[in-house]
Amino acid sequence: MRRNHGRATEEVGGWGQLTARHSSQSYARGALIYTPEQPADDVVLLSSGQLALHLISDEGRALTLRVVDPGQLCGQIALAPGGNYDTYAEALTPVTLYRIPRAEVHALIAQHPDLGMALLEELLNHRQTASHVFDEVAFKSVPARLATLLLDLAQRDGDADQSRVARRSHRQLAERINAYRETVTKVINQFRAARLLEIDRSFITLLNPRGLEELAQG
């Protein structure tokens, strides 16, 4: 269920040359790194923390397309001149990142073709993930989408047995599956009543992963 968003770009030959020329930037949780109102001039390489890439509807509802982990890129649309960023990038945690100007990335690709392949791989994975998110929203119920998300989080960020993940707010979960917060609250209460999960101040514990997997297929 977990999706691979490309090899860690920091590990590809030559990338350290660019990060060495620039100072890292740090942002607090909740900070917007870029928005669709801003010209896309720089590619962003995440060094630590996590970013979420959102779309925002005219009604103000957020849909999370992807979570960016350390060593991964976002803002690749900056590689093509003349446009704005195509998503909102928000810090889910405190983050440290590098902003690399387009011209420097192009010059490095000419020297290191493997970097160009890594960038293409990350871009294709981003598009594939976005397509998957749209399919889930279009064809799955809220309980199925929430079950899928919880299982994905447990596999991606959970403990050793993939049954416990850091607690998220109902609003954060709702944004990840394009649902209303009130609906997510209702579904979570149903999951708790069915002993599919339990929630304390720090964690969401999956009590019945198999039951969630069955729901996720709905």
N, C-alpha and C positions, 0 to 999 in steps of 0.2 A: 504493500500500500504506500510505503514511503517512496517519494520520487527523488531521483538523482538530478541535481541541478548543475551538473558539470563538474569536472575536476577542479580542485582548488587552484585558482588562477595564479596565486602567489607562488605556486610551485613550478610554474612554467618558466623556462629559461628566459632571462632578460627582464622580467617584470621588476625585479628589485632595482634595476637601474633607474626606473621612473620614480618609485617610491622614495629612493634615496635623495632625489632632487626636491622633494616636497615635504613640508611639515605635516604631520598627521593633525586631524581636527577631531575634537571631542564634542559630543552633544548629549544632553540629558534625555532621559526617557520622555517620549511624547513630542520631541522636536521634529519639525518637518525639514528634511534634508533637501528636497526639491519638490516642486509642484508643476502642474501643466501650464501654469502661467509664466514659467521661467524658461528662457532660452536654454536649450540643451547644448552646453559648451564643453562639459566635463563628464568623463566616465568616473563612476564612484567605485572604489575598491574598499570593501569592509574589512577592517582589521580585527575588531572585537565587538561583541554584542550581537544584536539581531535587528534587522530592519523589516518592515512590512511594506509591500507595494500595494497601494489601494487605487481603486476607481471610486469616484464620488458621483452619485446621481444628482439630478437637478433638485430632488427633494432632500438632499443632504445625507442619503444613506450610503454607507461605505461597503465596498466589496473588496476583500483582500485576495489578490491574485497569487501572491507568493511571499514567503518569508526568506530573507537573505541571511545566510550564515557567514561567519568569518572566512576569508579567502575567496569569497564570491563577489561578482560584479553586479551592479545595477546601473541604469542610465545608459545602456549601450546604444540607445537611439542617438546619443551624441556623436557617434561615429559617422553619421550622415549629417552634413551641415544644413543649417537653415530652418530647423524645426525646434519645437519646445519638447520638454519631457512629456511622456505619455501617461505617467501615473503620479500619484503622491507617494513619496518615500518617507515613512515615519519611523522614528526610533522606538522599538518595542522595549528596549532596555537602554541603559547608557551605552553609547557606541563610540568607537574610534575608527576613523576612515581617512582615506586619501582621495582627493579630487585630482584627476589626471586630465589635462587638456587634450582635446581631440588630436591636434597636430602631433603631440608627443607620442600618442598611441599609434598613429599612422606610421610615424618614423620607426618605431620599435617593431611593428609588424613587418616592415620591409627587411629588418635585420634578423628577425626571429619568426619564420613562418609558423612554428609550432604555437606561438602566441595567437596568431590569426586563427588557427584551428580551434584553440581553446575559447576564444571569443565567440566564434561561430557556434560552437557547442553550447555555450551558456545561453546565447540568444535563442537557439532552437529549443532548448529546454524550457526557457521562459515562455516562449510562445505555446509550447505543448502544455505546460502547466495552466496557462490562461485558458486555453481551449477546454481543458478538463474541468476547470472551475465553472465555466459557462455551461457545460453539459450537465454538471451536477445541479446547478441552480435551475436549469430548464426542466430536468426530468426526474429529480429526486425530491421526496418529501423532506420537510424540516427534520423529523426524527432520523431519517436515513442520512441526511447531510451531517447532522450533529454526531451521529455514531461514527461515520467515516472520519470526521475531523478528530474526534477523541482517540480513535485507534491510530491515526496518523501521528498525532502528537505523542502518544505513548511510544510509538516505534522510533520517532525522530528524536525526542527530547527526554524520554522517560527513564526510569531506573533500570536496573539490570534485567528484571523479568518483564519489563515493558507493561507494567500495570499501574504505574503512578506517575503523574505529571504535575508540574507546578500549576497552582490554581490560576485560572483566568477569570476575569469578570464576565458576567453575562453579556455585557456590551461587546467585549472583545470577541467572545465566541460568536455572537450574532453577526459581527462584521465579517468574520471569516467565512460564514455560510450564507450571507446575504439574506438574513432573516431579521424580523423585529425582535428587540430585546425581550419584550413581554412574551413573545412566542417561545423563545429559547428558555426563558424562566419556567414556563409551563411544561415544556418537554423535559427539562432537567428534573423537575419535580416528579414527572412520570417515571423517568429512569431511576430515580432514587426509590420511589415506591415499589418498583419492580426489582429492586436490589441489583440493578445493573452497575451502579456506581455509588460512591459516597464522597462527600466533600467536607473537608475541614478548613481551618484557616490558611493552610499552606498548600494543600494538595488536592487533586482529583484522583481518586483511586478507582480503577476499573475492577469491579467485583466479578463481572461475568463477560469477559472479552468475547467469548463465543456467541453469547446473546447479542452483543453489539454488532458482531460481524454479520449475523443474520439480519439485523435491522438495516445495516449499511447496504445490503443488497436490494432493499426496497425502493 
